[in-house]
Amino acid sequence: MPSTTSLTPPTLTIGDITLRLPIIQGGMGVGISMAGLASAVAAAGGLGVIAAVQIGIIEADFHLNPLEATLRALRQQVQTAKDRSGGGPIGVNVMVALNNYDIIVKAAAEAGADIIISGAGLPLRLPGLVPEGTDPALVPIVSSGRAAGIVARRWVEHYDRAPDAVVVEGPLAGGHLGFKPEQIDDPRYALENLVPEVIEALRPFRTRRGTPIPVIAAGGVYTGADIYRFIKMGAAGVQMGTRFVATHECDASDRFKQAYLAATKDDVTIIQSPVGLPGRALKGRFIERSREGKKRPYTCTYHCLKACDYHKAPYCISMALINAQKGYLDAGFVFCGANVWRVDRLVSVQELMDELEAGYREAAARDQAA
Ligand SMILES: Cc1cc2nc3c(=O)[nH]c(=O)nc-3n(C[C@H](O)[C@H](O)[C@H](O)COP(=O)(O)O)c2cc1C
């Protein structure tokens, strides 16, 4: 367990990588976290993460060759991020729910990802998908102690290795949620309860370096004081998404970011996504129309999700998220965390990291003086 007797945030070690600050920028798909954001976070002492899902939108032939364009863009974005991060590490997030999951994991490893982070389903086969000659640290995202135990046990039995870290994502997170709709507001599933549960479930396991598996808390982490609280609870670090959207370097369009600035508590809603999971998003005309049954895909261009049957899906989630990323908010929707209404300005990644570090120090000082 990291020491909280110092005022300085602890470093975070995952595999061979040690981060100066225990902060992972969560992968945010369909063009929200690409090389721009990830390299800025890595240069500022955290882990920058590029989300692989539909990253091909930046390629001219994406609509014709979505998979090929995605693999090309992924390789190029990882390289660009590494070139710009001043040696800071770059991770890639790959959702298990993707049809081309195996191919994309392989491409991420070959592209030089330092860490592969994988959720939206249990990444039970992940270690077997990493090609020989590459050795990224492997980090599952789970939503319960039970899932953490299942993944760790499977990896040890089949691949003779445990995860290098585990992200536990609670119900306040942005994007897809690993909870049933009725669990989202149930305090039993609060991140404060899930973190100790996951630490306990992983206690019997050790990383390849013989150390306890670092547990990373995600979902609703907003301030440096929040980071202090979860580290005091035994987490080794945090993963944050929403706050990184509200930065100049985030790769989303300005209109996407302005939607965060304008959001009130009342604007936040839970949708049922074609991924087969609930997701948190900002209300808008697109979601309204899809709830009225007025928005249905006629054809499927991308074949992106294992669980999506486009004949039955209320809308094409790729199309909706691509439109939102580009700023056409009426033709799509904006994923966000539950704390989005607290966002009141755009800052640089460095300013955000400085604010989080200062907030951590203040919380530590207050706690130690008490
Ligand atoms: C716009 C957006 C897109 C996201 N896309 C992904 C994704 O592609 N894969 C994933 O595992 N998590 C995704 N997430 C979740 C984040 O990586 C992160 O874990 C989460 O947002 C943390 O909660 P917070 O936003 O309250 O900090 C997304 C979140 C947001 C806000």
The ligand as an SDF file (V2000), in Angstrom:
LIG
                    3D

 31 33  0  0  0  0  0  0  0  0999 V2000
  -16.1070   10.7540  -23.7480 C   0  0  0  0  0  0  0  0  0  0  0  0
  -15.6870    9.4750  -23.0580 C   0  0  0  0  0  0  0  0  0  0  0  0
  -15.3240    8.3790  -23.8090 C   0  0  0  0  0  0  0  0  0  0  0  0
  -14.8780    7.2010  -23.1880 C   0  0  0  0  0  0  0  0  0  0  0  0
  -14.4650    6.1550  -23.9530 N   0  0  0  0  0  0  0  0  0  0  0  0
  -13.9530    5.0410  -23.3650 C   0  0  0  0  0  0  0  0  0  0  0  0
  -13.4170    3.9760  -24.1540 C   0  0  0  0  0  0  0  0  0  0  0  0
  -13.3540    4.0350  -25.3870 O   0  0  0  0  0  0  0  0  0  0  0  0
  -12.9550    2.8760  -23.4980 N   0  0  0  0  0  0  0  0  0  0  0  0
  -12.9790    2.7840  -22.1300 C   0  0  0  0  0  0  0  0  0  0  0  0
  -12.5470    1.7650  -21.5720 O   0  0  0  0  0  0  0  0  0  0  0  0
  -13.4540    3.7930  -21.3480 N   0  0  0  0  0  0  0  0  0  0  0  0
  -13.9270    4.9170  -21.9380 C   0  0  0  0  0  0  0  0  0  0  0  0
  -14.3580    5.9610  -21.1520 N   0  0  0  0  0  0  0  0  0  0  0  0
  -14.1720    5.9060  -19.6800 C   0  0  0  0  0  0  0  0  0  0  0  0
  -12.8850    6.6520  -19.2550 C   0  0  0  0  0  0  0  0  0  0  0  0
  -11.7350    6.0220  -19.7680 O   0  0  0  0  0  0  0  0  0  0  0  0
  -12.7140    6.7710  -17.7210 C   0  0  0  0  0  0  0  0  0  0  0  0
  -12.4640    5.5360  -17.1220 O   0  0  0  0  0  0  0  0  0  0  0  0
  -13.9160    7.3810  -17.0440 C   0  0  0  0  0  0  0  0  0  0  0  0
  -14.3740    8.4810  -17.7810 O   0  0  0  0  0  0  0  0  0  0  0  0
  -13.5620    7.8040  -15.6300 C   0  0  0  0  0  0  0  0  0  0  0  0
  -14.6010    8.5160  -15.0380 O   0  0  0  0  0  0  0  0  0  0  0  0
  -14.6110   10.1290  -14.9590 P   0  0  0  0  0  0  0  0  0  0  0  0
  -15.0060   10.5850  -16.3160 O   0  0  0  0  0  0  0  0  0  0  0  0
  -15.6240   10.4180  -13.9190 O   0  0  0  0  0  0  0  0  0  0  0  0
  -13.2290   10.5840  -14.5940 O   0  0  0  0  0  0  0  0  0  0  0  0
  -14.8310    7.1290  -21.7630 C   0  0  0  0  0  0  0  0  0  0  0  0
  -15.2330    8.2430  -21.0070 C   0  0  0  0  0  0  0  0  0  0  0  0
  -15.6450    9.4140  -21.6320 C   0  0  0  0  0  0  0  0  0  0  0  0
  -16.0340   10.5990  -20.7830 C   0  0  0  0  0  0  0  0  0  0  0  0
  1  2  1  0
  2  3  1  0
  2 30  2  0
  3  4  2  0
  4  5  1  0
  4 28  1  0
  5  6  2  0
  6  7  1  0
  6 13  1  0
  7  8  2  0
  7  9  1  0
  9 10  1  0
 10 11  2  0
 10 12  1  0
 12 13  2  0
 13 14  1  0
 14 15  1  0
 14 28  1  0
 15 16  1  0
 16 17  1  0
 16 18  1  0
 18 19  1  0
 18 20  1  0
 20 21  1  0
 20 22  1  0
 22 23  1  0
 23 24  1  0
 24 25  2  0
 24 26  1  0
 24 27  1  0
 28 29  2  0
 29 30  1  0
 30 31  1  0
M  END
$$$$
